[in-house]
Amino acid sequence: MCAAVAAELGHGAERVRQYHIACLLHDVGRAGLDRRLFGKIWSWAKERGIPTRPREWRAVHQYTPYGRETEAFLRCYQQALVADGIAMTPWAKEQVEMRLGYSRRLARRLRVAQPALKQMGVTWEPWMQQVMLYYYYPEKLASAKPWVKQLAEILVACEQFEAYSNQQRGRDYYVRKKETLADAFAYLDGLQEEGILSRPVMGALRRLTAQGEFDAILEEARGCALTRGERRALRTMER
């Protein structure tokens, strides 16, 4: 999805190739994720209105030193989690780090992965890591080149569009039992209002969606075929 939107917006073939690699690896900071435990912790937090992303945490807890969101979360909620039957073992704390300390964990996992990437002929560029961090750390791209920020926005838009269609992820940690296209685009429109996504990126995503480029991906995420009504709604996305 990201590569298609980037090409639609005029990014060259070599840049899109590198970008495609970054997108495929964007969750490498969650290597080893325990789906059940991760989902349990973050569903617990979501149900209680507790911020689950670094920028959201800092907005509520402005006293938290930058980059120490994991430690602050554990100070605030470890006892409550244990009381509710979620043992906060070192591995459970690592699940917290995978979200609230994502920048640190991504850097560590990339250091481990880079020798293997080099053997595969992948040239790793610093902008690729910036793109991977944008959703949780938009401030890290404040001085980035416009094309880097646009690629970062595309990754956020496409990932969230897919996530809001994904039944497994919805059950695991969004505390959601039904996926709707209306909810997906309402969330993306909210990100545009926040300035996380730009009009060109949203326009390209809507155009390609209306053309049917993402139907198969959305069906895979849903685990079932799109209904006629959903297909009609997708065809009108550009309007």
C-alpha positions as CSV (number, residue, x, y, z in Angstrom):
1,M,0.0,0.0,0.0
2,C,2.8,2.4,0.9
3,A,4.7,1.8,-2.2
4,A,1.6,2.3,-4.3
5,V,0.8,5.7,-2.7
6,A,4.5,6.8,-2.8
7,A,4.6,6.1,-6.6
8,E,1.2,7.8,-7.0
9,L,2.8,10.9,-5.4
10,G,5.7,10.9,-7.8
11,H,8.5,9.4,-5.8
12,G,11.1,7.7,-8.0
13,A,11.6,4.0,-8.4
14,E,14.8,3.7,-6.4
15,R,13.5,5.8,-3.5
16,V,10.3,3.7,-3.5
17,R,12.4,0.5,-3.4
18,Q,14.3,1.7,-0.4
19,Y,11.0,3.0,1.2
20,H,9.4,-0.4,0.6
21,I,12.1,-2.1,2.6
22,A,11.7,0.4,5.5
23,C,7.9,-0.3,5.4
24,L,8.4,-4.0,5.5
25,L,10.6,-3.6,8.5
26,H,8.7,-0.8,10.3
27,D,7.7,-3.2,13.1
28,V,11.1,-4.8,13.6
29,G,11.3,-3.0,17.0
30,R,8.6,-5.4,18.1
31,A,10.6,-8.5,17.2
32,G,9.6,-11.3,19.6
33,L,6.3,-9.7,20.4
34,D,4.1,-11.9,22.6
35,R,0.7,-11.3,20.9
36,R,-1.4,-12.5,23.8
37,L,0.5,-10.7,26.5
38,F,1.0,-7.5,24.4
39,G,-2.7,-7.5,23.6
40,K,-3.7,-8.0,27.3
41,I,-1.6,-5.1,28.5
42,W,-2.7,-2.6,25.9
43,S,-6.3,-3.7,25.9
44,W,-6.2,-3.1,29.7
45,A,-4.8,0.4,29.2
46,K,-7.2,1.3,26.4
47,E,-10.2,0.3,28.4
48,R,-9.1,2.7,31.2
49,G,-8.3,5.6,28.9
50,I,-4.5,5.4,29.6
51,P,-2.3,6.8,26.8
52,T,-0.7,4.1,24.8
53,R,1.7,6.0,22.5
54,P,4.7,8.2,23.5
55,R,3.3,11.5,22.2
56,E,-0.1,10.9,23.8
57,W,1.6,9.9,27.1
58,R,3.7,13.1,27.1
59,A,0.6,15.2,26.4
60,V,-1.1,13.9,29.6
61,H,2.1,13.4,31.7
62,Q,4.2,16.4,30.9
63,Y,6.5,15.7,33.8
64,T,7.8,12.5,32.2
65,P,11.4,12.9,31.0
66,Y,11.6,12.5,27.2
67,G,12.3,8.9,26.3
68,R,11.3,7.6,29.7
69,E,7.7,6.8,29.0
70,T,8.0,3.1,29.7
71,E,9.5,3.7,33.2
72,A,6.7,6.3,33.9
73,F,4.0,3.9,32.8
74,L,5.3,1.1,35.0
75,R,5.6,3.5,38.0
76,C,2.0,4.5,37.6
77,Y,0.3,1.2,36.7
78,Q,2.4,-1.8,37.5
79,Q,0.6,-2.5,40.8
80,A,-2.8,-2.1,39.2
81,L,-1.8,-4.5,36.3
82,V,-0.6,-7.1,38.8
83,A,-3.8,-6.7,40.9
84,D,-5.8,-7.4,37.7
85,G,-3.8,-10.6,37.1
86,I,-1.2,-9.4,34.6
87,A,2.2,-10.4,36.1
88,M,4.7,-7.7,35.3
89,T,7.7,-10.0,34.6
90,P,10.7,-8.7,32.7
91,W,9.1,-10.0,29.5
92,A,5.9,-8.2,30.3
93,K,7.8,-5.0,30.8
94,E,9.4,-5.6,27.4
95,Q,5.9,-5.6,25.9
96,V,5.4,-2.1,27.4
97,E,8.8,-1.0,25.9
98,M,7.6,-2.2,22.4
99,R,5.1,0.6,22.5
100,L,6.0,3.4,24.9
101,G,9.8,2.9,24.4
102,Y,9.6,2.1,20.7
103,S,12.4,4.4,19.6
104,R,14.9,2.7,21.9
105,R,13.8,-0.8,21.0
106,L,13.8,-0.1,17.3
107,A,17.4,1.2,17.5
108,R,18.5,-1.9,19.3
109,R,16.8,-4.3,16.9
110,L,18.1,-2.5,13.9
111,R,21.7,-2.8,15.2
112,V,21.1,-6.5,15.5
113,A,19.5,-6.8,12.0
114,Q,21.9,-4.6,10.0
115,P,24.6,-7.2,9.4
116,A,22.0,-9.5,7.9
117,L,20.5,-6.7,5.9
118,K,23.9,-5.8,4.5
119,Q,24.4,-9.4,3.4
120,M,21.1,-9.1,1.5
121,G,22.4,-6.1,-0.3
122,V,20.3,-3.6,1.6
123,T,21.8,-0.2,2.0
124,W,20.3,1.2,5.2
125,E,19.8,5.0,5.2
126,P,19.1,7.1,8.3
127,W,15.9,8.5,6.7
128,M,14.5,5.0,6.7
129,Q,14.5,4.8,10.5
130,Q,13.0,8.3,10.7
131,V,10.1,7.2,8.6
132,M,9.5,4.2,10.8
133,L,9.3,6.4,13.9
134,Y,6.9,9.1,12.7
135,Y,3.6,7.8,14.1
136,Y,4.9,7.6,17.7
137,Y,7.5,10.4,17.4
138,P,6.4,13.0,14.9
139,E,8.7,15.6,16.5
140,K,11.7,13.6,15.3
141,L,10.9,14.7,11.8
142,A,10.4,18.4,12.5
143,S,13.5,19.3,10.5
144,A,13.3,16.4,8.0
145,K,13.3,17.0,4.3
146,P,9.7,17.3,2.9
147,W,10.0,14.1,0.9
148,V,11.0,12.1,4.0
149,K,8.1,13.5,6.0
150,Q,5.7,12.7,3.2
151,L,6.9,9.1,3.1
152,A,6.5,8.9,6.9
153,E,3.0,10.2,6.5
154,I,2.2,7.6,3.9
155,L,3.3,4.8,6.2
156,V,1.1,6.1,9.0
157,A,-1.9,6.5,6.7
158,C,-1.6,3.1,5.1
159,E,-0.8,1.2,8.4
160,Q,-3.7,2.8,10.2
161,F,-6.1,2.1,7.3
162,E,-5.1,-1.6,7.3
163,A,-5.1,-1.7,11.1
164,Y,-8.7,-0.4,11.3
165,S,-9.7,-3.2,8.9
166,N,-7.7,-6.0,10.7
167,Q,-9.9,-8.3,12.8
168,Q,-7.0,-9.9,14.7
169,R,-5.4,-6.6,15.7
170,G,-8.8,-5.2,16.6
171,R,-9.4,-8.0,19.1
172,D,-5.9,-8.0,20.4
173,Y,-5.4,-4.4,21.5
174,Y,-7.9,-2.0,20.1
175,V,-10.7,-3.4,22.2
176,R,-12.8,-3.5,19.0
177,K,-15.2,-6.2,17.9
178,K,-16.2,-4.8,14.4
179,E,-14.2,-3.2,11.7
180,T,-15.8,-0.4,9.6
181,L,-14.5,1.7,6.8
182,A,-16.2,4.7,8.3
183,D,-14.2,4.3,11.5
184,A,-11.0,3.9,9.5
185,F,-11.4,7.1,7.6
186,A,-12.7,9.0,10.6
187,Y,-9.5,8.2,12.4
188,L,-7.4,9.2,9.3
189,D,-9.3,12.4,9.0
190,G,-8.6,13.1,12.7
191,L,-4.9,12.6,12.1
192,Q,-5.1,15.1,9.2
193,E,-6.7,17.6,11.5
194,E,-3.9,17.1,14.0
195,G,-1.3,17.8,11.2
196,I,0.1,14.2,11.3
197,L,-1.2,13.6,7.8
198,S,-1.3,16.0,4.9
199,R,-3.9,16.7,2.2
200,P,-1.8,15.2,-0.7
201,V,-1.2,12.0,1.2
202,M,-4.9,11.6,2.1
203,G,-5.9,12.5,-1.5
204,A,-3.6,9.8,-3.0
205,L,-4.8,7.2,-0.5
206,R,-8.5,8.0,-1.3
207,R,-7.8,8.0,-5.0
208,L,-6.2,4.5,-5.0
209,T,-8.8,3.2,-2.7
210,A,-11.5,4.4,-5.0
211,Q,-9.8,2.7,-7.9
212,G,-9.9,-0.7,-6.1
213,E,-6.1,-0.9,-5.6
214,F,-6.4,-2.0,-2.0
215,D,-9.5,-4.3,-2.1
216,A,-7.5,-7.5,-1.8
217,I,-5.4,-6.2,1.1
218,L,-8.5,-5.1,3.0
219,E,-10.2,-8.4,2.5
220,E,-7.1,-10.2,3.8
221,A,-7.1,-8.0,6.8
222,R,-10.8,-8.6,7.4
223,G,-10.5,-12.3,6.9
224,C,-13.6,-12.2,4.7
225,A,-14.9,-10.7,1.4
226,L,-16.0,-7.1,1.3
227,T,-19.8,-6.6,1.1
228,R,-21.4,-5.0,-1.8
229,G,-22.1,-2.0,0.3
230,E,-18.4,-1.7,1.4
231,R,-17.3,-1.9,-2.2
232,R,-19.7,0.8,-3.2
233,A,-18.4,2.9,-0.3
234,L,-14.8,2.3,-1.4
235,R,-15.5,3.4,-5.0
236,T,-16.7,6.7,-3.7
237,M,-13.8,7.5,-1.4
238,E,-12.3,10.1,-3.7
239,R,-15.4,12.3,-3.7
